[in-house]
Amino acid sequence: VLSICLFLGIPGAVANISRNATGCESIEQVQDSCVWVSVDEINIEEHLRIYPNPGSGAMHLRYQISDTRNQKYELYTVEGVKVKTIIDEIQQPGEHELEFDVSDLPGGLYFLKMQLGDNYVTEKVVVIH
């Protein structure tokens, strides 16, 4: 389940796993099933910044990339439902900034899933009204 994979991808996340199917009976087994969340050492020269966070309306995403690559950023609920694709395009190296609107979303916690090459990173986004 995407929401569990996203949750377990948060550093320091604590979970109690019980009454799951065989092979998903511990945090380690569940994490092994969430291969796409595990991230090899990424050179975070992408210098990612989301602001204001928490925010209500227009939020900004500022990042820097070192080589030409596809940038794909999607916003998910804590249940793992995708609510917004913020960007999905090939971009040139350099600093980038874009604005995305969250005024149509209920207040709460969301996860911004960022695809960096073959790796994924998640960041928390808090929407307030």
C-alpha positions in Angstrom: 0.0 0.0 0.0 1.5 3.3 -1.1 0.6 5.1 2.1 2.5 2.6 4.2 5.5 2.8 1.9 5.5 6.6 2.1 5.1 6.5 5.9 7.9 4.1 6.4 10.1 6.2 4.1 10.0 9.0 6.6 13.1 9.0 8.8 12.3 8.1 12.3 8.8 6.8 11.5 7.5 4.3 14.1 4.9 1.7 13.2 3.4 -1.3 14.8 2.7 -4.0 12.2 0.2 -6.7 13.2 -2.3 -9.1 11.6 -0.8 -8.8 8.1 -0.5 -11.4 5.4 2.5 -13.8 5.5 5.6 -12.0 4.4 4.4 -8.7 5.7 4.5 -9.4 9.4 7.3 -7.0 10.4 8.5 -3.5 9.5 11.5 -5.1 7.8 9.3 -7.3 5.6 7.0 -4.4 4.7 10.0 -2.2 3.9 11.4 -5.0 1.6 8.1 -4.8 -0.3 8.5 -1.0 -0.6 11.6 -1.2 -2.8 10.7 2.0 -4.6 10.9 4.0 -1.3 14.4 2.8 -0.4 16.8 5.3 -1.8 20.4 4.8 -2.6 22.7 7.6 -1.5 21.5 10.5 -3.6 23.6 13.5 -4.2 21.2 16.1 -2.9 22.7 18.9 -4.8 19.1 19.2 -5.8 18.8 21.6 -2.9 15.0 21.2 -2.5 13.0 23.8 -0.6 9.2 23.9 -0.2 7.8 27.2 1.2 5.7 28.3 2.9 5.3 24.9 4.6 2.8 24.8 6.2 0.9 26.7 3.6 -2.6 27.5 2.2 -2.9 28.7 -1.4 0.2 29.1 -3.4 3.2 27.1 -2.3 6.6 27.3 -3.9 9.1 24.6 -4.8 12.7 25.6 -5.4 15.3 23.2 -6.4 18.6 22.9 -8.3 19.6 20.1 -10.6 23.1 19.3 -11.9 22.2 17.5 -15.2 19.4 17.2 -17.7 16.8 14.9 -16.3 13.1 14.3 -16.0 11.7 15.9 -12.9 8.5 14.3 -11.6 6.9 15.7 -8.5 3.5 14.4 -7.3 1.5 15.2 -4.2 -0.2 12.3 -2.2 -2.5 12.1 0.7 -1.4 10.1 3.8 -3.7 7.3 2.4 -1.5 7.1 -0.7 -4.0 8.8 -3.1 -2.3 11.0 -5.7 -4.0 14.4 -5.6 -1.8 16.5 -7.9 1.0 16.2 -10.4 3.1 19.3 -9.9 5.6 18.7 -12.6 6.5 15.9 -15.0 9.0 17.1 -17.6 12.6 17.1 -18.7 14.5 20.1 -17.4 17.9 21.5 -18.0 20.6 21.9 -15.2 20.3 24.9 -13.0 18.0 26.5 -10.4 14.3 26.1 -10.8 11.3 27.5 -9.0 7.7 26.7 -9.5 4.4 27.6 -7.8 1.7 25.1 -7.1 -1.8 25.7 -5.7 -3.1 23.8 -2.7 -6.2 25.9 -2.0 -8.4 23.2 -3.5 -7.1 20.6 -1.0 -8.5 20.0 2.5 -6.1 21.0 5.3 -3.8 18.2 6.5 -0.6 16.3 5.9 0.5 15.4 2.4 3.6 13.8 0.9 5.5 15.3 -2.1 7.0 12.3 -3.9 9.9 13.4 -6.0 11.4 11.2 -8.7 15.1 11.9 -9.1 16.3 9.7 -11.9 15.6 6.1 -10.8 15.2 7.1 -7.1 12.4 8.6 -5.1 12.4 11.0 -2.2 9.4 12.1 -0.1 8.9 15.3 1.8 6.1 16.3 4.1 3.8 19.1 3.0 1.2 20.6 5.4 -1.8 22.4 4.1 -3.6 24.8 6.4 -6.7 26.9 5.9 
